[in-house]
Amino acid sequence: MAHKFSVTIQDANDVKFAGECELLVVPGAGGEMSIAAGHTRLMTPLRKGTVTVNTAADKATEIEIDKGFLWVTKERVHVIL
């Protein structure tokens, strides 16, 4: 079983996702990035594309974004749109 971590995806008006996930895939400015539990701290802009939140081996939520910002801390991951 994969380790899970907390993720929040939100814009100024709405929380698009808040919960635990096993793997987060985001459209980074330099290419697609995968974030797993224990990832190093990171701050980076995001480009237009799809954010995929894998909550279990066979379950995923996809959210289309125009742009945003990824902030990875020791405790959680934030995607600000």
C-alpha positions as a Markdown table, in Angstrom:
| # | Residue | x | y | z |
|---|---|---|---|---|
| 1 | Met | 0.0 | 0.0 | 0.0 |
| 2 | Ala | 1.3 | 3.4 | -1.0 |
| 3 | His | 1.8 | 6.2 | 1.6 |
| 4 | Lys | -0.8 | 8.9 | 1.4 |
| 5 | Phe | -0.4 | 12.7 | 1.9 |
| 6 | Ser | -2.8 | 15.6 | 2.2 |
| 7 | Val | -3.6 | 17.7 | -0.9 |
| 8 | Thr | -5.7 | 20.9 | -1.3 |
| 9 | Ile | -6.5 | 22.2 | -4.8 |
| 10 | Gln | -8.3 | 25.6 | -4.7 |
| 11 | Asp | -8.9 | 28.9 | -6.5 |
| 12 | Ala | -10.0 | 32.2 | -4.9 |
| 13 | Asn | -13.7 | 31.1 | -4.8 |
| 14 | Asp | -13.8 | 27.3 | -4.4 |
| 15 | Val | -12.0 | 24.2 | -3.1 |
| 16 | Lys | -11.7 | 21.8 | -6.1 |
| 17 | Phe | -10.2 | 18.9 | -4.0 |
| 18 | Ala | -9.2 | 18.4 | -0.4 |
| 19 | Gly | -8.2 | 15.1 | 0.9 |
| 20 | Glu | -5.6 | 12.3 | 0.9 |
| 21 | Cys | -3.9 | 11.0 | -2.1 |
| 22 | Glu | -1.2 | 8.5 | -3.1 |
| 23 | Leu | 0.2 | 10.4 | -6.1 |
| 24 | Leu | -0.3 | 13.8 | -7.6 |
| 25 | Val | 0.6 | 14.6 | -11.2 |
| 26 | Val | 0.7 | 18.2 | -12.2 |
| 27 | Pro | 1.6 | 20.2 | -15.4 |
| 28 | Gly | 4.8 | 21.9 | -14.3 |
| 29 | Ala | 6.2 | 24.9 | -16.1 |
| 30 | Gly | 9.1 | 22.6 | -17.3 |
| 31 | Gly | 7.0 | 19.5 | -17.9 |
| 32 | Glu | 4.8 | 17.0 | -16.1 |
| 33 | Met | 5.7 | 16.4 | -12.5 |
| 34 | Ser | 4.7 | 13.6 | -10.1 |
| 35 | Ile | 4.5 | 14.2 | -6.4 |
| 36 | Ala | 4.5 | 11.3 | -3.8 |
| 37 | Ala | 4.5 | 11.2 | 0.0 |
| 38 | Gly | 7.8 | 12.5 | 1.3 |
| 39 | His | 8.6 | 14.7 | -1.7 |
| 40 | Thr | 11.1 | 17.4 | -1.1 |
| 41 | Arg | 9.8 | 20.9 | -0.4 |
| 42 | Leu | 9.1 | 22.7 | -3.6 |
| 43 | Met | 7.4 | 25.8 | -5.0 |
| 44 | Thr | 6.8 | 26.1 | -8.8 |
| 45 | Pro | 4.4 | 27.6 | -11.3 |
| 46 | Leu | 2.0 | 25.4 | -13.2 |
| 47 | Arg | 1.0 | 25.7 | -16.8 |
| 48 | Lys | -2.3 | 24.9 | -18.5 |
| 49 | Gly | -3.1 | 21.2 | -18.4 |
| 50 | Thr | -4.6 | 18.4 | -16.2 |
| 51 | Val | -3.9 | 17.9 | -12.5 |
| 52 | Thr | -4.5 | 14.2 | -11.6 |
| 53 | Val | -5.1 | 13.2 | -8.0 |
| 54 | Asn | -4.6 | 9.4 | -7.5 |
| 55 | Thr | -6.5 | 8.6 | -4.3 |
| 56 | Ala | -6.1 | 4.8 | -4.7 |
| 57 | Ala | -4.5 | 2.4 | -7.2 |
| 58 | Asp | -7.7 | 2.4 | -9.3 |
| 59 | Lys | -9.2 | 5.8 | -8.5 |
| 60 | Ala | -8.3 | 9.2 | -9.8 |
| 61 | Thr | -9.7 | 12.7 | -10.0 |
| 62 | Glu | -8.7 | 14.9 | -12.9 |
| 63 | Ile | -9.0 | 18.7 | -12.8 |
| 64 | Glu | -8.3 | 20.9 | -15.8 |
| 65 | Ile | -6.4 | 24.1 | -15.0 |
| 66 | Asp | -5.3 | 27.2 | -17.0 |
| 67 | Lys | -2.4 | 28.0 | -14.7 |
| 68 | Gly | -1.5 | 27.9 | -11.1 |
| 69 | Phe | 1.1 | 27.4 | -8.4 |
| 70 | Leu | 2.3 | 24.2 | -6.6 |
| 71 | Trp | 3.6 | 24.4 | -3.0 |
| 72 | Val | 4.9 | 21.2 | -1.4 |
| 73 | Thr | 5.6 | 21.4 | 2.3 |
| 74 | Lys | 6.6 | 18.6 | 4.8 |
| 75 | Glu | 2.9 | 18.3 | 5.9 |
| 76 | Arg | 0.9 | 18.7 | 2.7 |
| 77 | Val | 0.6 | 19.8 | -0.9 |
| 78 | His | -1.2 | 23.0 | -2.0 |
| 79 | Val | -2.3 | 23.7 | -5.6 |
| 80 | Ile | -3.4 | 27.3 | -5.9 |
| 81 | Leu | -5.3 | 28.2 | -9.1 |
